[in-house]
Amino acid sequence: MALLSVIRRWHFRQQVPIREIERRTGLSRNTIRKYLRADTVEPQFKVPERPSKLDPYAEKLSGWLRIEAGKSRKQRRTAKQMHADLVVLGYNGSYGRVAAFVRTWKADRQREQQTSGRGTFVPLVFAPGEAFQFDWSEDWALLGGKQTKLQVAHTKLSHSRAFTVRAYLLQTHEMLFDALTQAFRVLGGVPQRGIFDNMKTAVDRIGTGKARQVNARFAAMASHYLFEPEFCNPASGWEKGQVEKNVQDARRRLWQPMPSFPDIDALNVWLEEQCIAQWGQIQHGVLPGTIADVHAEEVASLMPLGRPFDGFVEHTKRVSPTCLVSFERNRYSVPASFANRPVSLRVYPDRLVIAAEGQVLCEHGRIIERSHDQPGRTIYDWRHYLAVIQRKPGALRNGAPFAEMPEAFRQLQGFLLKRPGGDREMVEILALVLQHDEQAVLCSVELALEAGVPTKTHILNILHRLLDGKPTSIAAIDTPQALSLRREPKANVARYDTLRGKDLRHAS
């Protein structure tokens, strides 16, 4: 290349004849004329195409490489293994020729992906209120002093780029429904379309192209909020690139350093406040102003939220003879009248609702325990077992559900179980909860304990006075002096013998 540059300067700048250039360089005049006429700045040498022993097997080897590219890294065959397989087919060339072919094939494939494949994208533009994007991520936080892995829901408006982040312990249907409900509340309305990946909580089966078999409950939620769900192609995260980038940005802005809160509810309150505050700090990038400025204009294009979707997932359970239903390794009590019968368990993110025969039977706070080294817990409601102990009062003494009664009831139980028939009397007092307000019964028991008369009769007296609005204690009566006792009567039972006299007439 340096010699070519010298030849060009001699001939075009210094006007040196070709014969003199031939004498100085030793090159033939034909070679010098070829370089000068081609007007090339850099010499290029054509490599002649030579036949190779690998040519008959090139198509077979390319097919193997395409198949291996679709496998995981640990399952792919090496170039040496493919060389051995070609030898079995009759190839008698060297391994180096096979390795060179593999390197060239991989370089061409990478170049194709970077130019016309997945490495090239088209910028997207969305109208106000047109679409939102949703995605999940995994992050960590300290909840109650314990490091906890969280499933974080990210929702982002495609036009204004306003975003919300909400944390959950699980990535299930009911969590998804609650995440979208809370996101629409914070964002101020519902866009026309929702862009999702093919998560199992939304898609039951992926068809060809854009065909999807959508989960029935997810379809009901989309119908309730009147937005059109749209699902990306498999492994095509760039089709919702805004929320994918929001996942990365949130890790830097919200999760580093690791936040610490007493529970997940306090964490979500903080996350919502941080998201809204960051809207006013981040520039939109395409439109003038911050995200908050563009979002304020987009709210008018969103459909008002309206009534929230009742986002529960329903399971059919059979109540055990001990009046319990099982869910996620935990057991929850049910009213005794539904023992050994099927009930409907409605699962919400934070509670469980048990229903049967068109009515709600009871409700429990949901327990989500991620560690499997601890046994499942049993959640009792002692009121559910009152019908049982009315028939079996002896079960009150050591009944597990009654260990969680209010302290006043437990103190009364300690007094009554010391006397004969006290267990049945205690059951009758507890049964008052089924007919009267529990707080009124509890207050009556507390007053009876303070008065030192823990009996059913006294508690009933106090309860009726409370219900009638009468004072529970009677003031002492100040008797007048005329009614004072001057002479104390003497006990003399002999005077009753006079009634046996024959001269006395008795009323018949």
Secondary structure, DSSP 8 states (H G I E B T S, - for coil): -HHHHHHHIIIIIS---HHHHHHHH---HHHHHHHHHHT-SS----------TTGGGHHHHHHHHHHHHTS-GGG---HHHHHHHHHHHT--S-HHHHHHHHHHHHHHHHHHHHHTSTT--------TTSEEEEEEEEEEEEETTEEEEEEEEEEEETTT--EEEEEES--SHHHHHHHHHHHHHHHTSB-SEEEE---TTTEEEE-STT-EEE-HHHHHHHHHHT-EEEE--TT-GGGGHHHHHHHHHHHHHTSSS--EESSHHHHHHHHHHHHHHHHTTSB-SSSSSBHHHHHHHHGGGSB---S-----EEEEEE--TTSEEEETTEEEE--GGGTTSEEEEEE-SSEEEEEETTEEEEEEE------SSS---EE--GGGGHHHHHH-GGGGTT-GGGGGS-HHHHHHHHHHTTSTTHHHHHHHHHGGGGTS-HHHHHHHHHHHHHHT---HHHHHHHHHHHHHT--SS-------GGGS-SS-----GGGGGGGG-TT-----
